[in-house]
Amino acid sequence: QLQLVESGGGLVQSGGSLRLSCAASGFTLDYYAIGWIRQAPGKEREGVACISASGGSTKYADSVKGRFSISRDTSKNQFTLQMSSVNPEDTAVYYCARGSQFYDYWGQGTQVTVSS
């Protein structure tokens, strides 16, 4: 059964760091691009970061460039989003999903709240 499960969300102070993880099952990361998408209350979903199937290419939204980093561990079939220098505008539910611009499978989401 194909599944994506996020973990690592929570409450963090502005300027702090947080690490989100996503465990994939039912498929291997070697063959698929993977992305992190977030949705803040009252706002549209925003693609935050993605990594190519080869792992050799990453892309970031301008809003997080230089602060967030996406990586993967194919031996564990997991990928992560390292968030640094967070600010209240980063508050959202964060989802991991399979794909890059179009996503076919999603995790359940994890809440990230940044306090000022």
KOLDODO-408742 format. One line per 4 residues: their letters; for each residue x, y, z of C-alpha. Coordinates in nm, 2 decimals. Example, Ala and Ser with C-alpha at 12.3 -4.5 7.8 and 13.67 -1.06 7.14 Angstrom:
residues 2
as> 1.23,-0.45,0.78; 1.37,-0.11,0.71;
This chain:
residues 116
qlql> 0.00,0.00,0.00; 0.14,0.33,-0.10; 0.17,0.57,0.19; 0.35,0.89,0.29;
vesg> 0.36,0.98,0.66; 0.50,1.31,0.78; 0.64,1.38,1.13; 0.83,1.66,1.30;
gglv> 0.58,1.94,1.31; 0.51,2.15,1.61; 0.56,2.49,1.77; 0.88,2.69,1.71;
qsgg> 0.99,3.04,1.79; 1.06,3.29,1.52; 1.42,3.25,1.41; 1.44,2.89,1.52;
slrl> 1.47,2.57,1.32; 1.25,2.26,1.26; 1.30,1.94,1.08; 1.02,1.76,0.90;
scaa> 1.04,1.40,0.79; 0.84,1.20,0.55; 0.85,0.82,0.54; 0.75,0.66,0.21;
sgft> 0.62,0.31,0.17; 0.48,0.12,-0.13; 0.72,0.28,-0.37; 1.09,0.37,-0.38;
ldyy> 1.22,0.72,-0.39; 1.47,0.64,-0.66; 1.20,0.66,-0.93; 1.00,0.96,-0.82;
aigw> 1.04,1.33,-0.76; 0.92,1.43,-0.41; 0.79,1.76,-0.29; 0.69,1.95,0.02;
irqa> 0.38,2.17,-0.01; 0.22,2.39,0.26; -0.11,2.55,0.32; -0.17,2.84,0.56;
pgke> -0.52,2.93,0.68; -0.71,3.12,0.42; -0.43,3.08,0.16; -0.37,2.86,-0.14;
regv> -0.14,2.57,-0.13; 0.22,2.66,-0.20; 0.49,2.43,-0.33; 0.78,2.48,-0.09;
acis> 1.05,2.25,-0.22; 1.10,1.95,-0.44; 1.38,1.71,-0.52; 1.42,1.51,-0.85;
asgg> 1.41,1.14,-0.88; 1.78,1.12,-0.92; 1.83,1.34,-0.61; 2.06,1.57,-0.82;
stky> 1.82,1.86,-0.86; 1.63,2.07,-0.60; 1.39,2.36,-0.64; 1.26,2.60,-0.38;
adsv> 0.99,2.87,-0.35; 1.14,3.22,-0.34; 0.98,3.26,0.00; 1.20,2.98,0.15;
kgrf> 1.51,2.99,-0.06; 1.82,3.00,0.15; 1.63,2.90,0.46; 1.48,2.56,0.38;
sisr> 1.66,2.25,0.25; 1.51,1.93,0.11; 1.70,1.61,0.12; 1.64,1.24,0.10;
dtsk> 1.78,0.91,0.23; 1.71,0.64,-0.02; 1.83,0.37,0.22; 1.55,0.45,0.46;
nqft> 1.31,0.56,0.19; 1.26,0.89,0.37; 1.31,1.25,0.29; 1.33,1.56,0.50;
lqms> 1.27,1.93,0.50; 1.51,2.13,0.72; 1.36,2.46,0.81; 1.58,2.74,0.95;
svnp> 1.53,3.10,1.03; 1.16,3.05,1.04; 0.91,3.33,1.07; 0.54,3.35,1.14;
edta> 0.46,3.35,0.77; 0.59,2.99,0.76; 0.30,2.88,0.98; 0.10,2.62,0.78;
vyyc> 0.02,2.26,0.75; 0.30,2.09,0.56; 0.24,1.80,0.33; 0.49,1.57,0.16;
args> 0.38,1.44,-0.18; 0.50,1.23,-0.47; 0.57,1.43,-0.78; 0.72,1.78,-0.86;
qfyd> 0.46,2.01,-1.01; 0.17,1.76,-1.01; 0.14,1.53,-0.71; -0.05,1.20,-0.71;
ywgq> 0.00,1.08,-0.35; 0.00,1.30,-0.04; 0.07,1.25,0.33; -0.18,1.36,0.59;
gtqv> 0.00,1.68,0.68; 0.18,1.81,0.98; 0.12,2.14,1.15; 0.40,2.39,1.19;
tvss> 0.33,2.70,1.40; 0.59,2.97,1.43; 0.54,3.21,1.72; 0.67,3.57,1.71;
